[in-house]
Amino acid sequence: MLSREKILEQLTRHLGELFEVPPEKVVPEARLYEDLDIDSIDAVDLVVQLQQLTPRRFKPEEFRSVRTVNDVVEGVLKLADEPVPR
């Protein structure tokens, strides 16, 4: 089962590897666009990486409302808890 800490750890790693975001900037209240300089194309790349944490495929509309690191963590947690469609 995924924990909030595991998701935040993976998110921090992906943000660092893909976009050179320093780990100390990846805090729950950090805004993706304003504080971490992530644009919409970057957000798609990030979602692709985060899909590896859960067997569910993410739909773009599920992440349209995310604005902060905490929003991403909550979104992944929610999707990880939903049953996989057959």
Secondary structure, DSSP 4 states (H G I P E B T S, - for coil): ---HHHHHHHHHHHHHHHH---GGG--TT-BTTTTS---HHHHHHHHHHHGGGSSSPPPGGGGTT--BHHHHHHHHHHHHHSPPP-
